[in-house]
């Protein structure tokens, strides 16, 4: 960051800070602490302000998202390999759409800085421990909240949500699909049903269908790592989220994320 204030003079003159910084920089291969924790507004790392409440709400939405997929007969007619590819590709936009539908709101706060002294004292042990968890940046969370707010402005009906979820799930453009033609037909069917629902609900808004699909496409730009780190990492630790949701889909009928 060109205008970053991470290298302020007051930090340079602090003797303890200087000594610890030199030690920590050496243990991290020469990288300065400023590069580890930039204080620029957009690059600040954040975490949920109320993780217990928000993670529980997110877990409930995830369970409903997977239940939606499980209850679609057309999804179970697909080859197992295609089901897994669609799950991996589409779980994030479907989950985000669930957040919108369930009106789940959340606030973030700046993530607490890791203790520099603790890092130094435990440096010899850190290599044998689990890797340090990543934290979302403020800029990434703001982009996510912008997408959610845009969807809330559409004020979708339950039927609109249902058919839009089908159009998102059955994505024939996912690489490696064996039944891509059949999946494309399912997507067209969902989009046609969505368009038919819109006509009596919003007869005066001729551009609503295109606008819904356009805004839905923005959900695919949200990285899965951001969603995992923000909503589920506090609960599942370093577990693989894809493995967990695959178990939810195929093996466990009343699966719940732990509180």
Helices and strands as residue ranges (DSSP letters): H 9-12, H 15-27, H 33-36, E 46-48, H 51-70, H 73-76, H 80-101, E 108-110, H 116-121, H 123-126, H 138-154, H 158-169, H 180-201, H 208-219, H 224-227, I 228-232, H 233-236, H 241-250
